[in-house]
Amino acid sequence: MKGCKYGTHRVIEPQGVLPQPAKKISNDMNIYDNEILIDVIALNIDSASFKQIEQEQVGNVEKIKNRILEIVKERGKMQNPVTGSGGMLIGIVEKIGEDLIGKTDLKVGDKIATLVSLSLTPLRIDEILDIKPEIDRVEIKGKAILFESGIYAKIPKDMDEALALAALDVAGAPAQTAKLVRPGQSVFVLGAGGKSGMLCCYEAMKRVGPTGKVVAVVRSQKDVEKLKYLGICHEIVMVDATKPVEVLNKTLEANNGKEFDVAINCVNVPDTEMSTILPVKDEGIVYFFSMATSFTKAALGAEGIGKDVTMIVGNGYTKGHAEITLQELRENEKLRKIFEEKYTN
């Protein structure tokens, strides 16, 4: 039997919506003819989602495990009811629906990372084996379904699977940066010390060229030292991203008093919308990759200060995003080393 390519046949509640906004979907692992069954190795929980759960459960690993199991049991997918976000997974192709044979380049036994959100992916967790809070990873025994429309990346043979997963988890951000940033522009990146922030800084440096400028905004001295070592920005500003006036003053100072052409938000905490918008010039671009963003606050906030800026929602997918992101790690040995040290232990 063939289901809808977008997975609407899996929606239980409410009827008539797509799997992502649905409150509950079917995680029955008997696949339709146009679905792919995955034997799951690990989940990379979205950073904003994991941080929220971790804070809610006061850092207790067993409570975090139980909360994740509760969410999947209630919803049939890993979608944080507070943030609405999910993450991604890595696993091995176990079965391919009859209708997809010959239409996909996958074969049984391939190791893949899904590039669609866990917030729409049918998931069954049989056991949580380990949780690594420092990298938002949950190692499990379980199964998942990839819909016909679902995108994925085969794990490359020239890098560790954990390294590839860490990069692919945020692949949309540097790839969108590659599309948005032009030679000679000034760019600032909020949350530049995180994995998406570092990749965006590196990509922005490539795109602005010798006449442009990239300013990194971080929250700790440790991040300052890391970015100095990497050399992936022109200036580094240490400031609390939830304090917009301080961000405005310090970022403009780092840009010779001039407003920016492009702002990129990669933070994982709420209330950073105005810190992203304020330093950008009229007709500039504001890119929100953060899932902690309130687009109501962003829209009304920009209106309230009379800023005519183009605001872009951080779609985790853009054409070629997996290739662009993995290539960054191949190009930059220092960046790859930082990722390997943190995400492959």
C-alpha positions in Angstrom: 0.0 0.0 0.0 1.3 3.4 -0.9 1.0 6.4 1.4 1.2 10.2 0.8 4.8 11.2 -0.2 4.7 13.8 2.5 3.5 11.4 5.2 0.0 12.6 5.9 -1.2 9.0 6.1 0.7 8.8 9.4 -1.1 11.7 11.0 -3.4 10.7 13.9 -4.3 14.0 15.5 -5.4 16.4 14.2 -6.5 15.1 10.9 -5.8 17.1 7.7 -2.4 18.5 8.8 1.1 17.5 7.8 3.2 15.3 10.1 5.3 18.2 11.5 2.5 20.3 13.0 0.6 17.2 14.0 0.3 16.5 17.8 0.5 12.8 17.2 1.6 10.5 14.4 1.7 6.8 13.9 5.0 5.2 14.7 4.0 1.7 13.6 7.1 0.4 11.9 5.3 -1.7 9.3 6.3 0.4 6.3 4.2 1.6 3.4 5.4 0.9 -0.2 6.9 4.4 -0.5 8.7 4.5 2.9 12.1 3.6 4.2 12.7 1.8 7.5 15.8 2.9 9.4 17.5 1.1 12.3 18.4 4.1 14.4 21.8 4.5 16.0 21.6 8.0 17.5 19.5 11.1 17.7 21.0 14.6 17.5 18.4 16.6 19.4 18.0 20.2 18.3 20.1 22.4 20.5 17.2 24.7 21.7 15.1 21.6 22.4 17.8 19.8 24.3 18.6 22.8 26.4 15.0 23.3 27.3 14.6 19.7 28.4 17.9 19.7 30.3 16.8 22.9 32.2 13.3 21.5 32.8 14.8 18.3 34.3 17.5 20.2 36.2 20.3 18.4 34.4 19.3 15.0 35.7 20.3 12.5 33.0 17.7 9.8 34.0 15.0 12.4 34.1 16.1 13.7 30.6 15.9 10.1 29.3 12.4 9.7 30.8 11.2 13.0 29.3 12.4 12.0 25.8 10.7 8.6 26.1 7.5 10.3 27.2 7.5 12.7 24.3 8.0 9.9 21.7 5.3 7.8 23.4 2.9 10.7 23.4 3.6 12.0 19.9 5.1 9.1 17.9 8.0 11.4 17.1 10.7 13.4 18.9 9.1 16.9 18.9 9.6 19.0 22.0 6.2 20.4 22.8 7.7 23.6 24.2 10.1 24.5 21.3 8.3 22.6 18.6 11.6 21.5 17.2 13.2 18.0 16.8 16.7 17.3 15.5 17.9 14.6 13.2 19.1 11.0 13.3 21.7 8.6 12.1 21.0 5.0 11.3 21.2 2.1 8.9 18.7 1.4 6.1 16.9 -1.8 7.1 14.1 -2.0 4.5 13.1 -0.1 1.4 9.5 0.1 0.3 8.7 -1.7 -3.0 7.6 1.5 -4.7 11.0 3.2 -4.0 13.2 0.4 -5.4 15.0 1.8 -8.4 13.9 5.4 -7.5 16.4 5.9 -4.7 20.2 5.5 -4.6 19.9 3.8 -1.2 20.3 0.1 -0.5 19.8 -2.0 2.6 22.8 -1.6 4.9 23.6 2.0 3.9 24.4 4.3 6.9 22.6 7.6 6.5 21.8 10.8 8.3 18.3 12.0 7.8 18.2 15.7 6.8 14.5 16.1 7.8 13.5 17.1 11.3 12.7 14.5 14.0 9.6 16.7 14.6 8.0 15.0 11.6 9.7 11.6 11.6 7.9 8.5 12.9 10.1 7.2 15.7 10.1 4.3 18.1 12.6 4.1 20.9 13.1 0.6 22.4 15.9 1.7 24.7 18.0 4.7 25.4 21.6 3.5 25.7 23.4 6.8 26.5 22.9 10.5 26.6 25.7 13.0 25.9 24.3 16.3 27.1 27.4 18.3 26.0 26.7 17.5 22.4 22.9 17.0 22.5 23.2 13.4 21.4 21.0 10.5 22.4 22.2 7.0 21.5 19.3 4.5 21.2 18.0 1.2 20.0 15.0 2.0 17.9 13.4 2.4 14.5 12.4 5.3 12.3 10.6 6.0 9.0 11.8 8.2 6.2 9.0 9.4 3.9 9.3 9.4 0.1 9.9 13.2 0.2 12.5 12.9 3.0 16.0 14.0 2.3 19.1 12.3 3.6 22.9 12.1 3.3 25.0 9.0 3.1 27.7 9.0 5.8 31.0 9.9 3.9 33.8 7.3 4.1 36.5 10.0 4.7 35.2 11.1 8.2 33.9 9.6 11.4 30.1 9.2 11.5 29.8 11.3 14.7 31.7 14.1 13.0 29.5 13.9 9.9 26.4 13.9 12.1 27.4 16.9 14.1 28.0 18.9 10.9 24.9 17.7 9.0 22.7 18.5 12.0 23.2 22.2 11.2 23.9 22.0 7.4 21.2 24.4 6.5 23.0 27.3 8.3 26.3 27.5 6.4 24.7 26.6 3.1 22.2 29.5 3.5 25.1 31.8 4.5 26.8 30.8 1.2 23.7 32.0 -0.6 23.1 35.2 1.3 26.5 36.7 1.8 28.2 38.7 -1.0 31.8 40.0 -1.6 32.6 43.2 0.3 29.7 42.9 2.8 29.8 43.2 6.6 28.3 40.3 8.5 27.9 39.5 12.2 27.1 36.1 13.6 25.4 35.7 17.0 26.2 32.4 18.8 29.5 32.2 16.8 31.0 29.7 19.3 28.5 26.9 18.6 28.8 24.4 15.7 26.4 26.2 13.4 28.0 29.6 14.3 31.5 28.4 13.6 30.5 27.0 10.2 28.6 30.2 9.3 31.6 32.3 10.2 33.9 30.2 8.1 31.5 30.3 5.1 30.9 34.1 5.6 34.7 34.7 5.5 35.0 32.9 2.2 32.1 34.8 0.7 32.9 38.4 1.9 36.4 38.2 0.5 39.3 40.6 1.2 37.1 43.7 1.2 34.4 42.4 3.6 34.2 42.0 7.4 32.9 39.2 9.7 32.2 39.9 13.3 31.6 37.0 15.7 29.5 37.5 18.8 30.1 35.0 21.6 29.2 34.7 25.3 32.4 33.4 26.9 36.2 33.9 27.0 36.5 30.3 26.0 34.7 30.9 22.8 36.8 34.0 22.2 40.0 31.9 22.4 38.5 29.2 20.2 37.6 31.6 17.4 41.1 33.3 17.7 42.6 29.9 17.2 40.4 29.1 14.2 40.9 32.5 12.5 37.4 32.4 10.9 36.4 36.0 11.6 37.9 39.5 11.6 36.6 40.7 15.0 35.3 38.9 18.1 32.8 40.6 20.5 32.0 39.0 23.9 28.5 40.1 25.0 25.2 38.7 26.3 23.1 38.1 23.2 19.9 38.8 25.2 20.9 42.4 25.7 20.2 44.2 22.4 21.6 47.6 23.2 24.9 46.2 24.4 25.1 44.0 21.3 24.3 47.0 19.1 27.0 49.2 20.7 29.7 46.6 20.7 29.1 45.2 17.2 29.0 48.6 15.6 32.2 49.6 17.4 33.8 46.4 15.9 32.5 47.5 12.4 33.9 51.1 12.5 30.5 52.5 13.6 28.7 51.2 10.5 25.6 49.1 10.4 25.8 45.5 9.0 24.6 44.1 5.7 23.8 40.7 7.1 23.1 39.3 10.5 23.0 35.5 11.3 21.5 34.2 14.5 22.7 30.8 15.7 22.0 31.0 19.4 20.0 28.4 21.3 18.3 30.7 23.9 15.2 32.9 23.6 15.0 36.7 23.5 17.8 37.5 21.0 15.6 38.7 18.2 16.3 42.5 18.7 20.0 41.9 19.2 20.0 40.4 15.7 17.9 43.1 14.1 19.2 46.4 15.7 22.8 46.4 14.2 21.5 45.7 10.6 21.1 48.6 8.1 17.8 49.3 6.3 17.3 46.8 3.5 19.8 44.5 5.1 19.2 40.8 5.7 18.5 39.1 9.0 18.8 35.3 9.0 17.4 33.4 12.0 18.7 29.9 12.1 17.9 29.6 15.8 14.9 27.5 16.7 14.5 29.6 19.9 13.4 32.5 17.8 10.0 34.1 18.3 9.0 35.3 14.9 6.3 37.5 16.5 9.0 39.3 18.6 11.1 39.6 15.5 8.4 41.0 13.2 6.8 43.4 15.8 10.2 44.4 17.1 11.5 45.4 13.7 8.4 47.4 13.1 8.7 49.0 16.5 12.2 50.4 15.8 11.4 51.3 12.2 13.8 48.8 10.6 13.1 47.8 7.0 15.0 44.5 6.9 14.4 41.3 5.1 14.0 38.5 7.7 14.6 34.9 6.7 13.4 31.8 8.6 16.1 29.3 9.1 15.0 26.5 6.9 17.2 23.6 7.6 17.3 22.6 4.0 18.7 24.3 1.0 20.1 22.7 -2.2 23.5 21.2 -1.7 23.6 21.9 2.0 25.1 18.6 3.0 27.9 18.9 0.4 28.7 22.5 1.3 28.9 21.7 5.0 31.0 18.6 4.8 33.4 20.3 2.4 34.0 23.0 5.0 35.4 20.4 7.4 37.5 18.9 4.6 38.9 22.4 3.7 39.7 23.6 7.2 41.9 21.4 9.3 41.5 23.5 12.5 37.7 23.5 12.2 37.7 19.8 11.7 39.9 19.3 14.7 37.6 21.3 16.9 34.6 19.3 15.7 36.4 16.0 16.2 37.5 16.8 19.7 34.0 17.7 20.8 31.8 15.4 18.8 33.7 12.2 18.3 34.6 11.3 21.9 
